[in-house]
Amino acid sequence: MTKPKGKKAGKSMNKSKLISLLMDLFQKRPGEDMSLRYIFSELRLTTHPLKMLCTDILYEMVEDAYLCKLENHHYRLNSSTASSESLIEGVFRRKRNGSHLFEPADGSESVPVAERNSLHAMNGDRVEVAYFTERAGKEVEGEVVRITERADGHFIGTLDVTKSFAFLQTENRTLSNDIFIPREKLKGGKTGDKAVVRILEWPENAKNPLGEVIDILGASGDNTTEMHAILAEYGLPYKYPAAVEAAAEAISDVITPEEIKDREDFRKITTFTIDPKDAKDFDDALSIRRLDEDTWEIGVHIADVTHYVKEGDIIDQEAAKRATSVYLVDRTIPMLPERLCNQICSLRPNEEKMAYSAIFDIDNAGEVKKSRIVHTVINSDRRFTYEEAQEIIETGKGDFAEEVLKLNELAQIIRQKRFDAGAISFERAEMRFEIDENGKPLGVYLKESKEANKLVEEFMLLANRTVAESVGKPGRGRKPKVFPYRIHDLPDPEKLENLSHFIARFGYKIRTTGDKLAISKSINQLLAQVKGAKEEALVSTISIRSMQKARYTVNNVGHYGLAFDFYTHFTSPIRRYPDMLVHRLLTKYKNGGKSVAADKYEELCEHSSSMEQIAANAERSSIKYKQVEYMQSRLGEVYEGVISGITEWGLYVEINENKCEGMIPIRNLDDDYYAFEEKNYCLRGRSKNRVYGLGDPITIRVASANLEKRQLDFALAEKPKK
């Protein structure tokens, strides 16, 4: 056997490096037998400790059937693993309970990885893994051989500081170990402070990773600290870069005569905004004027953000990274600096503003006779809250009552046509909190969408669809140019079957086969039937979960939920980056520009979809935090609720009165041994056959409220006596 050049192991060789060298050695010679002495020589293992470490590793490799052990201490690569493809690339998923997983990049099934074989990889790290060959009675496992790319190693927790060092106690679901922090890496942090910590290293034989403090968020329990902690947990920014804010401050708010000259002038046409009462960033305004006895000109005017934010500038780069504004319970974290989103771009009343507008000629039957998309200058006459507009709709009295009523009349006609075409009517009340000046929740209420909300929604949908069609339907013989669409794919047939099975327990039916119009009408009928029933919220939630998620892409397949063949987002450029992309491309294409690169814009679409989901998760976490905070003062109280979720570890229960959700741990159901039946959405007792099913009414007592974990625990209780 010719002796090739080997890498010198060196006295500081650790186990992971030696595993890698051994695997390389055997992989390069898949059919060869190698003696222990030859292996020592080839890898230049000259010290007794290194030879002993190598012997231990070889023993483990034989145990895992990666190697075969022959006579006289010879070893050979197992024939079932003798392949240059034995190292698999993918992503490591760390679990707090130690049941880690490796997700192969090729999409194949995940493989378990024990902590001892994890190489201390962190959640989201890209790694190379060697599989243990399957043996009788044991599943295939993986061993991390190399970490090729580190994920963001930031963790949020509470500091515990001693004289010489500190620990960050994390509540992270992926890390069971506290993070050790040397005193010089504390950045002034004190015991009880919430901090953002970055992991620097995790030595192979160390129990705890070593980290440094990146930022001190403030005292644990302080409202702003906790909201910033939620943002940091999801990797979202909680402050604006000073350089970006400075760039925004330097932008002039003066609209010159030259800029007005190139725009359609709507300043003297009745125009107003309708927004939530606490809104400051007014993205959109509506204008209306009569053209003749049967025709109205309706303008949907959108803040012309891209007039001020140029592609690639420092503000645009920050907006692209954020991709969306984030709405927590008590604050908005804007995509754009405040000077732009709340001042220059915001369509505030009695101020001249530049807009990008979709203008429609609509008859009294709600038919769009013609439309155009143009740059405009406007001057809003009135800022309405939804409540003020709703009062006009209900009483027929108030400022611009005639215009508001006409817009509402047309919106209802257009809305009905959309449902006739197969749009699905998902309407869910949103949880809102009454909070004091310190962010403490004083009450919980549900915000329902009324006619004023639907009036605005309908004209925004019309504008978004029209803009998408203007690019997606270029006319006969012309190829559509690259454009970001907002798509919503057809429901997954298996999820529809599961929905059908679930609602059958309540006596409802839906169609799971047939054309998409038949299925959507069937879903609408279901949602109408459950209106007002005790299971309404539950059936609506399960129905929504059976749908695909809407997302951004340049590959248009239409929007199933809205029943539109073409749809995009054009109407909220202050708070959504895809809308800014749409504004820029519309202008480029209207000026005769060539189609842009599909790959670049698909990447931007994927990033925007991802950030939208992350922002939604952060919003839900802030709601959960406020729910737990609100229920802290109600420990021991008894409530009526409904079982809203079932897992193998317990029952989730939503309180009827305030919609706060908590869990009854399965360990507390101590009258029987309960098994989780996933297909039947229930827990079933083995001995007494008692069943806890999704949607069942239940009486609970508030047992505990853990703010740190954002967790409410309930216990079973007797019904309160009346």
SVG drawing of the C-alpha trace seen along z (x, -y; Angstrom):
<svg xmlns="http://www.w3.org/2000/svg" viewBox="-79 -76 84 88">
<polyline fill="none" stroke="black" stroke-width="0.4" points="0.0,0.0 1.5,-3.3 1.8,-5.7 0.2,-9.0 0.9,-12.3 -1.2,-12.7 -2.2,-15.7 -0.3,-16.0 -2.7,-15.7 -0.8,-17.8 -0.9,-17.7 -4.0,-20.0 -6.2,-17.6 -9.7,-17.4 -12.3,-14.7 -14.3,-16.4 -11.2,-17.1 -10.0,-13.5 -13.4,-12.2 -13.2,-14.3 -9.7,-13.0 -10.7,-9.4 -13.8,-9.7 -11.7,-11.3 -9.2,-8.5 -11.7,-5.7 -13.8,-7.4 -10.8,-7.8 -10.1,-4.1 -13.5,-2.4 -12.3,1.1 -9.1,1.2 -8.3,2.8 -6.2,0.7 -4.4,1.7 -4.5,-0.3 -0.7,-0.9 -1.2,-2.1 -4.0,-4.5 -1.8,-6.0 1.1,-6.4 -1.1,-7.8 -2.7,-10.5 0.6,-11.0 -0.8,-10.3 2.4,-10.2 1.2,-10.7 -0.5,-8.2 -3.6,-10.4 -4.2,-10.9 -3.8,-7.1 -6.3,-6.3 -8.8,-9.0 -8.5,-7.4 -9.1,-3.9 -12.2,-5.2 -13.5,-6.8 -12.9,-3.7 -14.8,-1.7 -17.8,-4.1 -17.6,-4.0 -17.8,-0.2 -20.7,-0.4 -22.5,-2.6 -21.7,-0.2 -19.9,-3.0 -16.8,-0.7 -16.3,3.1 -13.7,4.4 -11.6,7.3 -9.1,9.6 -5.8,8.3 -7.2,4.8 -7.9,4.0 -10.7,1.8 -12.6,1.2 -15.4,-1.1 -18.7,0.7 -19.8,1.4 -23.3,-0.2 -21.6,-3.5 -18.7,-3.3 -19.7,-6.2 -18.3,-9.7 -21.9,-10.9 -21.9,-9.7 -21.6,-13.2 -25.0,-14.9 -25.5,-18.7 -28.4,-20.3 -29.7,-22.3 -29.4,-21.4 -32.5,-21.9 -31.6,-22.1 -34.4,-21.1 -34.5,-22.1 -35.3,-18.5 -32.2,-17.1 -34.2,-15.5 -32.2,-17.3 -32.9,-16.8 -31.0,-17.1 -33.0,-18.4 -31.2,-17.3 -31.0,-20.0 -32.4,-17.6 -35.8,-17.6 -35.5,-13.9 -36.7,-12.8 -35.2,-14.4 -32.8,-12.3 -32.3,-12.4 -29.0,-13.6 -28.0,-13.0 -26.4,-15.7 -23.1,-13.8 -23.0,-13.8 -24.1,-17.4 -20.7,-19.0 -22.6,-21.7 -24.2,-22.9 -26.8,-25.6 -30.3,-25.8 -30.3,-26.8 -26.6,-26.0 -25.7,-24.5 -23.9,-21.3 -22.4,-18.2 -23.7,-15.0 -22.6,-11.4 -25.4,-8.8 -25.1,-5.8 -26.1,-2.7 -29.3,-1.3 -29.0,1.7 -31.5,4.2 -33.8,2.5 -32.3,-0.9 -33.2,-3.9 -30.8,-5.7 -29.1,-8.5 -26.8,-11.3 -23.5,-12.8 -22.5,-16.3 -19.0,-16.2 -18.6,-19.8 -20.4,-23.1 -20.2,-24.9 -22.2,-28.0 -23.3,-29.4 -26.8,-30.7 -27.4,-33.9 -26.2,-32.9 -28.2,-35.6 -30.2,-34.7 -32.5,-36.7 -32.7,-36.1 -32.2,-37.4 -28.7,-38.0 -27.5,-36.4 -24.3,-38.3 -21.8,-37.2 -18.5,-38.8 -16.4,-37.0 -18.8,-36.0 -22.4,-35.8 -24.9,-33.5 -27.7,-34.3 -30.8,-32.3 -32.6,-31.7 -36.2,-30.7 -35.3,-29.8 -37.0,-26.6 -33.9,-25.4 -31.3,-25.8 -31.4,-24.0 -28.1,-25.4 -27.5,-28.8 -24.8,-30.9 -21.6,-31.6 -20.5,-35.2 -17.1,-36.5 -17.3,-39.6 -15.5,-41.7 -18.1,-40.7 -21.1,-42.0 -21.4,-45.5 -22.6,-46.8 -25.4,-44.3 -26.8,-43.7 -28.7,-40.8 -32.3,-41.0 -31.5,-42.8 -32.9,-41.4 -30.0,-41.1 -29.2,-40.1 -26.2,-37.7 -24.1,-36.3 -22.5,-32.9 -18.8,-33.1 -17.9,-29.5 -18.9,-26.2 -15.8,-24.2 -16.3,-20.5 -16.1,-19.4 -17.8,-22.4 -21.3,-22.1 -22.2,-25.7 -21.6,-27.9 -19.5,-31.0 -21.1,-34.3 -20.9,-38.1 -23.6,-40.7 -24.5,-42.6 -27.2,-44.8 -28.9,-45.5 -32.7,-45.8 -33.5,-47.0 -34.9,-45.7 -36.9,-42.4 -40.6,-43.1 -40.5,-46.6 -43.0,-46.9 -40.7,-48.4 -38.0,-45.9 -40.3,-43.0 -41.6,-44.3 -38.0,-44.8 -37.1,-41.3 -39.9,-39.9 -38.5,-41.8 -35.0,-40.7 -36.1,-37.1 -37.4,-37.1 -34.4,-38.9 -36.4,-42.0 -35.0,-45.5 -36.2,-47.6 -34.4,-50.8 -33.6,-52.7 -30.0,-53.2 -29.0,-56.8 -27.5,-57.1 -30.9,-56.1 -32.8,-58.6 -30.3,-61.3 -30.9,-60.6 -34.6,-60.8 -34.3,-64.1 -32.4,-65.6 -35.3,-64.9 -37.2,-68.0 -41.0,-68.0 -41.5,-70.8 -43.4,-69.9 -42.2,-72.1 -44.3,-73.4 -42.1,-71.2 -43.1,-68.1 -46.8,-69.0 -46.7,-69.8 -46.0,-66.1 -48.9,-64.8 -52.7,-64.7 -54.1,-67.4 -56.7,-66.1 -56.3,-68.8 -59.7,-70.3 -61.6,-66.9 -63.3,-65.7 -60.7,-63.4 -60.5,-61.8 -58.7,-59.1 -60.4,-56.4 -58.0,-54.7 -57.8,-53.3 -58.1,-56.0 -54.5,-55.5 -53.0,-55.5 -50.4,-58.1 -49.1,-56.6 -51.9,-57.2 -51.1,-55.1 -54.2,-55.5 -57.0,-58.1 -60.2,-57.9 -61.6,-60.6 -65.0,-60.7 -66.8,-63.0 -69.8,-62.5 -69.1,-62.4 -72.7,-62.0 -76.0,-60.6 -74.8,-57.0 -71.0,-57.3 -68.6,-58.2 -64.9,-58.7 -63.3,-57.0 -59.7,-57.6 -57.6,-55.2 -54.6,-57.4 -51.5,-55.8 -48.6,-57.5 -45.8,-58.0 -43.1,-56.6 -40.7,-55.8 -40.6,-59.4 -38.6,-60.0 -36.9,-56.6 -34.6,-55.8 -33.6,-52.3 -30.4,-51.3 -30.1,-54.3 -29.5,-53.9 -33.2,-54.2 -34.2,-51.7 -31.6,-49.2 -33.0,-49.4 -36.6,-49.1 -35.6,-46.1 -34.0,-44.4 -37.1,-45.0 -39.6,-44.3 -42.6,-45.2 -43.7,-47.3 -44.3,-45.3 -47.4,-45.8 -47.1,-44.8 -49.9,-45.2 -48.8,-48.7 -46.5,-50.0 -45.6,-50.0 -42.0,-49.4 -42.1,-51.1 -40.4,-49.9 -39.5,-53.5 -38.1,-56.3 -40.8,-58.3 -40.2,-61.5 -41.2,-59.6 -43.9,-57.3 -45.7,-59.7 -44.9,-63.0 -43.7,-63.5 -45.4,-60.4 -48.4,-60.2 -51.6,-61.5 -52.4,-63.9 -55.4,-66.2 -55.1,-69.8 -51.6,-69.1 -50.5,-68.7 -49.2,-65.2 -47.8,-63.3 -49.6,-60.0 -49.6,-57.1 -53.2,-56.5 -55.6,-54.0 -58.5,-56.0 -61.8,-54.2 -64.9,-55.3 -67.6,-53.1 -71.3,-53.1 -74.2,-52.7 -74.2,-48.9 -70.6,-48.7 -69.1,-48.1 -65.7,-49.5 -66.0,-51.3 -62.4,-52.3 -59.4,-52.8 -55.9,-54.4 -52.9,-54.3 -51.2,-57.7 -49.0,-59.9 -51.1,-62.5 -51.0,-65.4 -53.8,-65.4 -55.0,-67.4 -57.1,-65.4 -60.2,-67.3 -60.8,-65.1 -59.2,-62.4 -61.9,-59.9 -61.5,-57.2 -63.3,-53.9 -65.7,-54.7 -66.6,-58.1 -67.1,-56.7 -69.2,-53.9 -71.4,-56.4 -72.1,-58.2 -73.0,-54.9 -75.4,-54.0 -77.0,-57.5 -76.6,-59.1 -75.3,-62.2 -71.9,-63.9 -69.1,-65.5 -69.1,-64.3 -72.1,-62.0 -73.2,-61.9 -69.7,-60.8 -69.2,-58.3 -72.6,-56.7 -72.0,-56.5 -68.7,-54.9 -70.2,-52.4 -73.0,-51.5 -70.6,-50.9 -68.2,-48.9 -71.0,-46.6 -72.0,-45.9 -68.4,-45.2 -67.9,-43.0 -71.0,-40.9 -69.7,-40.4 -66.4,-39.1 -68.2,-36.6 -70.3,-35.5 -67.1,-34.8 -65.9,-32.5 -64.1,-34.7 -64.0,-33.2 -65.5,-35.2 -63.0,-34.8 -63.9,-37.3 -62.4,-37.0 -62.6,-39.4 -59.2,-40.6 -58.1,-40.7 -57.3,-44.2 -56.3,-45.4 -57.1,-48.6 -53.7,-49.6 -52.6,-52.3 -49.6,-54.7 -47.2,-52.0 -48.5,-49.4 -50.4,-47.4 -53.5,-45.7 -56.7,-46.9 -59.2,-45.1 -59.6,-42.9 -62.1,-43.4 -62.7,-42.1 -62.5,-44.4 -64.9,-43.4 -64.7,-44.5 -67.8,-46.7 -69.0,-48.3 -66.5,-51.2 -63.6,-48.7 -65.0,-46.8 -65.6,-50.0 -61.8,-50.8 -60.9,-47.1 -62.9,-46.7 -61.4,-49.7 -57.9,-48.6 -58.6,-45.2 -59.8,-46.7 -56.7,-48.9 -54.4,-45.9 -56.1,-43.7 -56.1,-46.4 -52.4,-47.1 -51.6,-43.4 -53.7,-43.0 -52.0,-46.1 -48.7,-44.2 -49.9,-40.6 -52.2,-41.0 -50.2,-43.0 -52.4,-42.1 -52.3,-39.7 -48.9,-38.7 -47.0,-40.5 -45.2,-38.7 -45.8,-39.8 -42.9,-41.5 -41.5,-40.3 -43.7,-41.6 -44.2,-40.7 -47.6,-39.1 -49.5,-38.3 -50.6,-34.7 -52.9,-32.3 -52.8,-28.7 -55.6,-26.2 -56.3,-24.4 -54.4,-21.1 -56.9,-18.2 -55.7,-16.3 -56.3,-19.4 -59.8,-19.8 -60.5,-16.2 -59.3,-16.7 -61.5,-19.8 -64.5,-17.8 -63.8,-15.1 -63.5,-17.7 -66.7,-19.6 -68.7,-16.5 -68.6,-16.1 -70.7,-19.4 -73.1,-18.2 -71.6,-20.3 -70.5,-19.3 -68.3,-20.8 -67.3,-19.8 -63.7,-18.5 -63.8,-17.8 -65.0,-19.7 -64.0,-23.0 -62.6,-25.8 -65.8,-27.8 -67.9,-24.9 -65.4,-24.4 -65.2,-28.0 -69.0,-28.4 -69.2,-25.3 -66.7,-26.9 -68.7,-30.2 -71.8,-28.2 -70.1,-26.5 -68.9,-29.9 -72.4,-31.3 -73.9,-28.3 -71.6,-28.5 -72.2,-32.2 -73.3,-32.8 -72.8,-29.1 -70.5,-28.3 -68.1,-26.5 -67.9,-29.5 -64.4,-30.6 -63.1,-27.1 -64.5,-26.1 -63.3,-29.4 -59.8,-28.8 -59.6,-25.2 -61.0,-26.4 -58.3,-29.0 -55.6,-26.4 -56.8,-24.2 -56.0,-27.0 -52.6,-27.6 -50.6,-30.7 -50.6,-33.7 -47.1,-34.8 -45.2,-37.0 -43.7,-35.6 -43.0,-36.5 -44.7,-33.3 -48.4,-34.2 -51.0,-31.5 -53.8,-33.8 -55.4,-34.4 -57.8,-31.7 -59.2,-33.3 -60.1,-36.5 -61.1,-34.8 -58.7,-37.0 -56.6,-35.7 -54.2,-38.6 -53.4,-40.3 -50.5,-42.3 -49.8,-44.7 -49.8,-48.3 -51.7,-50.1 -49.4,-50.1 -45.9,-51.2 -45.3,-52.9 -45.5,-49.6 -44.7,-46.9 -41.6,-46.6 -43.3,-44.6 -45.6,-47.6 -42.5,-49.8 -41.2,-47.2 -44.5,-47.4 -44.5,-51.2 -41.0,-51.2 -41.7,-48.6 -45.0,-50.2 -43.1,-53.5 -40.3,-51.7 -42.6,-49.7 -44.9,-52.7 -41.8,-54.6 -40.9,-51.7 -38.3,-50.0 -37.3,-46.4 -38.3,-43.5 -36.2,-43.1 -34.3,-39.9 -36.8,-37.3 -34.3,-35.7 -33.5,-38.9 -37.1,-39.8 -38.1,-36.3 -35.4,-36.5 -36.9,-39.8 -40.4,-38.2 -39.2,-35.2 -37.5,-37.5 -40.7,-39.7 -42.8,-36.6 -40.5,-35.3 -40.3,-38.7 -44.1,-38.9 -44.4,-35.6 -41.8,-36.5 -43.6,-39.8 -46.9,-38.0 -45.2,-35.6 -43.8,-38.5 -47.3,-40.1 -48.8,-36.9 -46.1,-36.7 -46.9,-40.3 -50.6,-39.4 -49.7,-36.3 -47.5,-38.3 -50.4,-40.7 -52.9,-37.9 -50.6,-36.4 -50.0,-39.8 -53.8,-40.5 -54.6,-37.1 -51.9,-37.4 -54.3,-39.2 -57.0,-36.6 -55.2,-33.5 -57.7,-31.0 -60.7,-32.5 -63.0,-30.1 -64.1,-30.6 -66.1,-28.9 -64.1,-28.1 -63.8,-25.9 -61.1,-23.4 -59.2,-25.2 -56.3,-22.8 -55.2,-19.3 -51.7,-17.9 -50.0,-14.9 -48.9,-17.1 -52.3,-18.7 -55.4,-20.7 -55.5,-24.3 -58.5,-26.2 -59.8,-29.5 -61.8,-31.5 -65.2,-32.5 -65.3,-35.9 -61.9,-37.3 -60.5,-34.9 -57.3,-34.4 -55.8,-31.0 -54.0,-28.7 -53.2,-25.0 -54.2,-22.2 -51.1,-19.9 -52.0,-16.3 -50.2,-15.4 -53.0,-17.2 -55.7,-15.0 -55.1,-12.5 -58.4,-10.6 -57.1,-8.3 -54.3,-7.7 -55.1,-9.8 -53.9,-9.1 -53.8,-11.6 -55.8,-10.7 -54.6,-13.0 -57.1,-12.1 -60.1,-12.5 -58.8,-15.7 -59.2,-14.4 -57.6,-12.9 -59.2,-9.6 -59.0,-8.0 -57.8,-4.4 -59.9,-3.1 -63.0,-5.3 -63.1,-6.2 -63.7,-9.9 -63.0,-12.0 -61.8,-15.6 -62.5,-16.8 -61.7,-19.9 -64.6,-22.4 -65.9,-20.9 -67.1,-23.3 -65.0,-23.1 -64.8,-24.8 -61.3,-25.9 -59.5,-27.6 -56.5,-29.8 -53.6,-27.9 -50.5,-30.0 -49.4,-32.8 -45.7,-32.8 -44.7,-36.0 -41.2,-34.9 -42.4,-31.9 -45.6,-33.8 -47.5,-30.8 -50.9,-30.4 -51.7,-27.1 -55.3,-26.1 -56.7,-23.3 -60.1,-21.6 -62.7,-23.1 -66.3,-22.6 -68.8,-24.9 -69.4,-28.0 -72.7,-28.0 -75.2,-30.7"/>
</svg>
